[in-house]
Every structure is written in structure tokens, then in C-alpha cells.
Amino acid sequence: MIKGSLLLLLLCASSLYAQRGRYVDPRIDRKGVPRWDDKGAFNKDVFTFVRIRYSSYYGGFAQKWATDYPDSDLNFSFRLQQLTSMEVDPDGKVMQLTDKELLDYPFIYLIEPGDLTFEDEEVAALRKYLLNGGFLMVDDFWGDAEWNNFELEIKRVFPKKDIVDLTIDHPIFHCVFDLKEMPQVPSLQAALHGRPYGKTWEREEEGRVPHYRAIYDEKGRMMSIICHNTDLGDGWEREGENHWYFKEFSEKKAFPMGINIVFWAMTH
């Protein structure tokens, strides 16, 4: 990958801004997200964005695993295809941790784990997936209470493994896009209607500082990156809804960090 070319493409990407909007099921209506050709006989060699559908809920009806879906998945897959040399599945997938086919996909994305409770079968399946070379990205949860809940659940997966705080000098922040600070992305609503206008955090004092943490296997391979006090997925999802938000958060932070994470996961 050529960093200069990627940066130029991302800076030019705002010209596509007006083509984007809200989406429904990607099998029904992509609502302006361009499609691209798959590779025919080589379609199994493309990168596929896999969102994890976990079994716990909140409020009795809403499903936190589906937050920002399918907009963020479609937009991120499109930008990854557009801005890098990777060949990317235009649709992505939604899978459960217990799906046997999960081991065919090296990258999975899990969102809003603040109220998450893993089933025992999910704990065992996630442990197997990660120890067999898979990579987990966790995103979009805020504050101490949500962190404490997620930490409790991920410790069920790896009771003896440390969760390591990453600093800005870690190569994952510089491997494709050279980020100068820990990217923090708020929801569109928080950025537009919060006080002060344009704030980057949610949950007031507890959410002001973004954290990027990692879990490593015994060989030193990063198995998981945990993005806490930030919402990269909203930066992907909302890129077509507000031009200022797109320029400030999607273009500068959400897409560059997401691309860095995928690049790192696929090359280390």
C-alpha cells in the first residue's frame, strides 16, 4: 500500500459525499452505496467484513449487535475497497460466534458490548476463533460501567490474559494513515447537539478520554483491539448525513483508524 496515494484518495472521497444516505438490508437496497465486481472463481480470496450477532439484548426488543447496521458495514467495505489495494466483499456478513464457518473469516467486528453477556457456547467459540488466528475488533461503548461489564465478559474468554493499553506510538496508529492522536468519534447526535458543539465524547466525564486496548496471544500477536470511549462505527454509518461531521470525524478519524486496524489484522 502507498500511504500518499491512500491519503489523496481519502481527501478526494468527500466528492462522493452527496451520493450517500441511509440504508436498509444490503440485499434489498444499498441506497447509493456503489457495488463493484467480485472476483468470480477467486471470490473466496476477498476480505469480508463480518459483524457478530451476539445473543444478549437490551430493553427486551432492541438488539445492540445491530447498532449502525447495515450502513456502517456497507460504507466501510466501500471505502476499504476504494482506498486500498484490498479486494473486498461488497456486502459483508452477519454471523454468530458459534457458526462453524466463522473460522473461514480472519476479521470480526463486535459493537456495543456495554450490556453484553456471552453464552457459555459463545465464550468457547470466541476463544477458539482467536487462538486459531482470528482478529476481533470491539467498538462503541462508553464510560466505566460499560467497560467493567465488557472486561468481565472478555475475562471469561481469557481469564489469565492481560488487557494492554495501547499508546499513540504503537504502529497500528501509523501503519497506513499516520494518526497524530487517539481518534475519538462521537455519535452524530452528540457532536451536533451536545455542549459544547462539536464535542468528541459521550457520557460526560467518564467518556472524555478514548482508550485503545489490545489482547495478545502467547506469540505476541494482537488478537483483539478494543476501542473504548469512541464510536468508529457511527463515523462509518453517518458519512452521508452531515457534511461537517463527515469532514471532521468520518474522513479524519473513523475511516483512517478502521483501515489501519484491518491492515494490521491482515498482515500480523
N, C-alpha and C positions, 0 to 999 in steps of 0.2 A: 504494500500500500504506500502511496505517496502522500505525505501529510499536506504539502502545499496544494495539491490538486483537490484533496478532500475538503480543505478549508475553503477553497474557491467555490467548490460546488455547494457547500452549505451556505455560504454567503449569498449565492445566487438563488438558493432554494426559495427565498421569500417571494420570488416572482410567481411561484406556484401557489402561493398562499390563498389567493381568491378562488382556486379550484376546489378547496377543501371544505368539508362541512361535517354534519353529524351523520352517523351511520347506523345501519341495522345489522342483522345477521349477514356476514360476508357472503353466504351462499345465496342470499336473496338480493341484496342491493349494496353495492360498495360506495354509493353516494359520492362519486367523484374521485375515489382512490384509483389511480391507474392500475391496470393489470399489465403483466408482462409475461412473455412466453416462458414455459418451463423448459426443461432440457430433454424432454422426451424419454428416451431409454436411460438417461442419466438423472432422472428426476429424484432419485433417492440420494444423490450427492449434494443436494441443495441444503442450505441452512433453513431450519424450520423453527419459528418462534412458538414455543409450547407454553401455554398458560395452564397452571394447575387448578383443577376444580377440587377443592377440599370439601369435606363433608359437614363441617360446622357452619352454623348460620347465626344471624342476629335478628332480633325483632320477630322471629317466627316465620318470616317470609323472605326478606331480602337476603341475597347471597353475596357476601363480601368478596368472594373469589372473583366475581364478575364485575367488580368496580372498573370503570373506564372501558369495558369490553363492548363491542369489538373495535372501537375507534382506535385505541392506543396500539393494539396489536397490528392492525392494518397500516396505520400511519408509520409505525416504527419499521415494519417489514419493508414498506415502500422506500423509506429513507435509507435503510441499510442497503437495499438493492441499488439505489440511486447514487449513494455517496461513497460506496466502497466497491472493491472488485469481487465481493462475495456474490454468489448466486443464491437467491433467497426465494423460498416458497411464498407466493403472494397471499395465501390465505392463513397460514399458521394452523395451529391445532389447539384444542382444549382437551386435556387428558387428566385422569386421576392418577395419584401416586401408585395405586395398585394395578394399573393397566400393565399387562405383560409387555406391550410394545414400547413402554416408556424408555427402556434401555436402548432403543434404537435412536434416541434423540439426545444429543450431548448437552443441551441447554434447556432449563425450565425456569419459569417465572411465577412467583407466588406473591400475591398482593394482599394488603390489609390484614396482617396476622395479629392485630391487636387483641382480637377476641377469639383467636384460633384455638381449637382443641383437636389435636390429632387423635384419630382412632388408632388402636394398637397396630392394626394392619398397615396403616399409613406410616407409622413410625418405622416399622421394619422395612417397608418398601423404600422409604426415603434413604435410610441408612445404606441399603443395598445399592441403590442408584448412585449415591455419591461415592461410595467406596469402589464402585466399578467404573469410575471415570467421569461421571456426570457432574454438571455445574448448576447450582441453584442461585438465582437472583431473587432477593426479597426486597419489597418496595412498599412505600406508602403506609407508614404508621408513625405515630407522634406521641411524645410525652413518656413519662416514667411508667405509668400503669400499663400502657400497651407494650413497652419494651419488656417490662417484668414478665408479662404473660408470654410473649414470644420466647424470651430466654428460657423460661420454664419448659416450654414445649420443645424447643430445639435441643435442650439438655436431655430430654427423653431419647432423642435420636443419637446423640453423642455425649453421654454423661461425663466422660473424662477429657474431652477436648476443650481447649480454651477458645474463647471468642476474642479475637485480637483487633484492637483499634488500629485502623489504617491512618497514616499521616499523608499530607499532601505530596510528600516526596516519593511515595510509592509509585512504581512505574505504571500502574493501572490508570493513573490520572494523566498520563503523558504518552501512552503507547500509540495513539493515533492523533487525538486532539490534545494539545498541551494546555491543560487547565491550570489556572493560577490559584484557585481556591476550591474548597469543597463545594460542589454545586448544591444549592438548596432551591428546590422548586416548590412553591405553594400551589394550592388549587387555584383555579381561575377566580373563583368567588372570593377567596381570601385575599388575593392580590388586588382585585378591583374594589372590594368593599370593606376591606379591613382598615384599621387605623394603626400606623399611618398608611396612606395609599401606596401601593406597590411593595408592601412588606413581603418578606420572603418566607415567613414562618407561619405555623398554625399552633394552636394550643398555648398561646402566650408564652410565659417564661419557660415552661418545660420544653417547648418546641423551637426555641430560638437558635440552637446550635445543631447543625447537621452532623451526623455520625455515619461513617462508613466502616463497617467491621467485617472481619473475614474468619472463616474456619478452614483449617488446613488439614490435609491428611498426613500420614506418617512420613511421606517422602517430601513434604513441603509444598505440595500442590494445593493451590487455593481451590477448595470445593464449593465455597459459597461466599457471596458478597451480600451483606445486609445493609440496606440503605434506610437509615432511620432518621426521622425528622426531615424528611423530604418526600416529594411525590413526583418522581420522574415520569410515571405513567400519565399524570394529568398533563404534563408538558407535551407528551406524545399525542394524547387524546384531543386536546383543545386547540391544536395548532391552527385550525381554520375558523376559530370563533372570535378572536380578538387580535388585531394586528400588533398592538403594543405587547400583549402577552406572548405572542409568537416570537417577536423580535427579542424580547427581554429574557424569556425563560425557555421556550422550545428551542430556538436557534442557538443560543449561547450556552445552555446548560443541559437540558434534558436529552436532546439527540446526541451531542458530543459525548456525554457520560455514558449513555446507553451503548453507543457504538464502541467506546473504549472497553466496556465490560464484556461485550460479545467477542471483540477481538481477543481480549485476554483469555477468555474462557476457551476459545477455539485454538489457541496457539500455545497454551501452557498446561 
